[in-house]
Every structure is written in structure tokens, then in C-alpha cells.
């Protein structure tokens, strides 16, 4: 996935393998063709890692992000919001159903992200 131009989307759900997100993060830092990212039921540490990786990749092409079913802590929310600031192509869809977002977290997304 790091430099691959074949895959346009990535879906991961209930990732429990130790080190999986640590392997995915460098790929997300470099990949410029993924348009869809569906990451469901992940931990706060996973989301923080993903957010940091995406923030470092200013030229990513992500247009659709789905974190449904993942509890988004304020730390993860801030990391993800900062990664959305640098979108080159623009985010078209952000799904966060059943994420237990607090009012403060929603504010973070709109102040620092979208």
C-alpha cells in the first residue's frame, strides 16, 4: 500500500493483531491514491496513530472516511481533525455513527478539521 496505485480503498474492522497499525501508518504517510478509508471498531491509540500518519501525508487523495462504531476520544478526535486540514482533494464523506462523540469533540472537528 505504501506506493501502490492499484488499490483505491482500505477497510479494516476489529483489528486486534499486535503491531498491525504500526505497519499501516507508514503506508498511509506515503500513499497518494487511496480515496476510501473505512476503519471500524479501533482503539484510541490506533486512531491517534492513523491521524498522525495522515497529517504527515499532505497529498493524500482521501475523499471518504468511515470510523463508524469506533469510540472517538478527544485525543483521537484532535489527531484526526488535524489530519483533515491538509486534504488536497477535499473530504466528501465523513461517517462517525455510534462513535460516542462529545459536543467538545464535534467542536474540535469543525474548528480544526473541516
BALOBA-1460 file (C-alpha; in Angstrom, 3 decimals):
// residues 114
<rec num="1" residu="x" x="0.000" y="0.000" z="0.000"/>
<rec num="2" residu="x" x="2.863" y="2.370" z="0.551"/>
<rec num="3" residu="x" x="3.445" y="3.252" z="-3.102"/>
<rec num="4" residu="x" x="0.713" y="1.173" z="-4.685"/>
<rec num="5" residu="x" x="-1.539" y="2.820" z="-7.241"/>
<rec num="6" residu="x" x="-3.878" y="-0.142" z="-7.701"/>
<rec num="7" residu="x" x="-5.962" y="-0.133" z="-4.509"/>
<rec num="8" residu="x" x="-8.363" y="2.780" z="-4.076"/>
<rec num="9" residu="x" x="-9.886" y="1.737" z="-0.766"/>
<rec num="10" residu="x" x="-8.990" y="0.071" z="2.511"/>
<rec num="11" residu="x" x="-11.422" y="-1.436" z="5.032"/>
<rec num="12" residu="x" x="-10.346" y="-2.714" z="8.443"/>
<rec num="13" residu="x" x="-12.638" y="-3.804" z="11.265"/>
<rec num="14" residu="x" x="-11.855" y="-5.084" z="14.763"/>
<rec num="15" residu="x" x="-8.099" y="-5.097" z="14.243"/>
<rec num="16" residu="x" x="-6.545" y="-6.949" z="17.166"/>
<rec num="17" residu="x" x="-3.230" y="-8.106" z="15.702"/>
<rec num="18" residu="x" x="-0.409" y="-6.549" z="17.668"/>
<rec num="19" residu="x" x="1.596" y="-4.145" z="15.536"/>
<rec num="20" residu="x" x="-0.885" y="-4.015" z="12.640"/>
<rec num="21" residu="x" x="-1.469" y="-0.263" z="12.883"/>
<rec num="22" residu="x" x="2.251" y="0.367" z="13.297"/>
<rec num="23" residu="x" x="2.707" y="-1.328" z="9.907"/>
<rec num="24" residu="x" x="-0.206" y="0.537" z="8.314"/>
<rec num="25" residu="x" x="0.846" y="4.019" z="9.465"/>
<rec num="26" residu="x" x="3.939" y="4.345" z="7.208"/>
<rec num="27" residu="x" x="1.813" y="3.255" z="4.257"/>
<rec num="28" residu="x" x="-0.729" y="5.979" z="4.965"/>
<rec num="29" residu="x" x="2.086" y="8.533" z="5.247"/>
<rec num="30" residu="x" x="3.190" y="7.814" z="1.669"/>
<rec num="31" residu="x" x="0.115" y="6.609" z="-0.249"/>
<rec num="32" residu="x" x="-1.388" y="9.209" z="-2.594"/>
<rec num="33" residu="x" x="-4.123" y="7.182" z="-4.315"/>
<rec num="34" residu="x" x="-6.390" y="5.763" z="-1.586"/>
<rec num="35" residu="x" x="-9.744" y="7.509" z="-1.792"/>
<rec num="36" residu="x" x="-11.711" y="5.422" z="0.743"/>
<rec num="37" residu="x" x="-10.654" y="4.532" z="4.279"/>
<rec num="38" residu="x" x="-13.051" y="2.501" z="6.431"/>
<rec num="39" residu="x" x="-11.632" y="1.811" z="9.886"/>
<rec num="40" residu="x" x="-14.184" y="0.450" z="12.321"/>
<rec num="41" residu="x" x="-14.015" y="-0.506" z="15.985"/>
<rec num="42" residu="x" x="-10.424" y="0.576" z="16.559"/>
<rec num="43" residu="x" x="-8.746" y="1.714" z="19.776"/>
<rec num="44" residu="x" x="-7.810" y="5.294" z="20.657"/>
<rec num="45" residu="x" x="-4.113" y="4.529" z="20.187"/>
<rec num="46" residu="x" x="-4.835" y="3.144" z="16.707"/>
<rec num="47" residu="x" x="-6.784" y="6.249" z="15.732"/>
<rec num="48" residu="x" x="-4.113" y="8.590" z="17.063"/>
<rec num="49" residu="x" x="-1.501" y="6.738" z="15.020"/>
<rec num="50" residu="x" x="-3.674" y="6.854" z="11.877"/>
<rec num="51" residu="x" x="-4.409" y="10.566" z="12.364"/>
<rec num="52" residu="x" x="-0.719" y="11.385" z="12.739"/>
<rec num="53" residu="x" x="0.168" y="9.376" z="9.637"/>
<rec num="54" residu="x" x="-2.498" y="11.085" z="7.537"/>
<rec num="55" residu="x" x="-1.448" y="14.526" z="8.804"/>
<rec num="56" residu="x" x="2.081" y="13.882" z="7.561"/>
<rec num="57" residu="x" x="0.759" y="12.970" z="4.102"/>
<rec num="58" residu="x" x="-0.393" y="16.304" z="2.735"/>
<rec num="59" residu="x" x="-1.007" y="14.935" z="-0.750"/>
<rec num="60" residu="x" x="-3.314" y="12.060" z="0.122"/>
<rec num="61" residu="x" x="-6.434" y="11.646" z="-2.008"/>
<rec num="62" residu="x" x="-8.849" y="10.515" z="0.716"/>
<rec num="63" residu="x" x="-12.400" y="11.529" z="-0.034"/>
<rec num="64" residu="x" x="-14.318" y="9.131" z="2.209"/>
<rec num="65" residu="x" x="-13.507" y="8.228" z="5.809"/>
<rec num="66" residu="x" x="-15.653" y="5.927" z="7.940"/>
<rec num="67" residu="x" x="-14.969" y="5.441" z="11.655"/>
<rec num="68" residu="x" x="-18.425" y="4.068" z="12.485"/>
<rec num="69" residu="x" x="-18.581" y="2.013" z="15.643"/>
<rec num="70" residu="x" x="-15.287" y="3.375" z="16.955"/>
<rec num="71" residu="x" x="-15.318" y="5.340" z="20.196"/>
<rec num="72" residu="x" x="-13.556" y="8.590" z="19.385"/>
<rec num="73" residu="x" x="-11.795" y="10.057" z="22.421"/>
<rec num="74" residu="x" x="-10.846" y="13.724" z="22.495"/>
<rec num="75" residu="x" x="-7.197" y="12.826" z="21.862"/>
<rec num="76" residu="x" x="-8.091" y="10.714" z="18.810"/>
<rec num="77" residu="x" x="-10.532" y="13.383" z="17.601"/>
<rec num="78" residu="x" x="-7.848" y="16.077" z="17.722"/>
<rec num="79" residu="x" x="-5.359" y="13.870" z="15.853"/>
<rec num="80" residu="x" x="-7.905" y="13.028" z="13.164"/>
<rec num="81" residu="x" x="-9.096" y="16.623" z="12.842"/>
<rec num="82" residu="x" x="-5.551" y="17.860" z="12.258"/>
<rec num="83" residu="x" x="-5.103" y="15.239" z="9.539"/>
<rec num="84" residu="x" x="-8.178" y="16.503" z="7.700"/>
<rec num="85" residu="x" x="-6.822" y="20.042" z="7.425"/>
<rec num="86" residu="x" x="-4.279" y="19.029" z="4.793"/>
<rec num="87" residu="x" x="-6.629" y="17.426" z="2.255"/>
<rec num="88" residu="x" x="-5.682" y="18.229" z="-1.318"/>
<rec num="89" residu="x" x="-8.769" y="16.765" z="-2.990"/>
<rec num="90" residu="x" x="-11.275" y="17.525" z="-0.259"/>
<rec num="91" residu="x" x="-13.163" y="15.226" z="2.030"/>
<rec num="92" residu="x" x="-16.586" y="14.321" z="0.634"/>
<rec num="93" residu="x" x="-17.827" y="11.897" z="3.266"/>
<rec num="94" residu="x" x="-17.032" y="11.511" z="6.959"/>
<rec num="95" residu="x" x="-19.013" y="8.840" z="8.792"/>
<rec num="96" residu="x" x="-18.907" y="8.612" z="12.561"/>
<rec num="97" residu="x" x="-22.092" y="6.867" z="13.595"/>
<rec num="98" residu="x" x="-22.069" y="5.180" z="17.011"/>
<rec num="99" residu="x" x="-18.784" y="6.891" z="17.910"/>
<rec num="100" residu="x" x="-19.919" y="8.417" z="21.211"/>
<rec num="101" residu="x" x="-18.716" y="11.860" z="20.141"/>
<rec num="102" residu="x" x="-18.969" y="14.514" z="22.832"/>
<rec num="103" residu="x" x="-20.053" y="18.060" z="21.997"/>
<rec num="104" residu="x" x="-16.450" y="19.145" z="22.574"/>
<rec num="105" residu="x" x="-15.168" y="16.567" z="20.074"/>
<rec num="106" residu="x" x="-17.640" y="17.713" z="17.420"/>
<rec num="107" residu="x" x="-16.411" y="21.270" z="18.002"/>
<rec num="108" residu="x" x="-12.814" y="20.139" z="17.522"/>
<rec num="109" residu="x" x="-13.668" y="18.610" z="14.144"/>
<rec num="110" residu="x" x="-15.292" y="21.808" z="12.917"/>
<rec num="111" residu="x" x="-12.724" y="24.231" z="14.364"/>
<rec num="112" residu="x" x="-9.560" y="22.317" z="13.499"/>
<rec num="113" residu="x" x="-10.567" y="19.873" z="10.789"/>
<rec num="114" residu="x" x="-13.278" y="20.576" z="8.292"/>
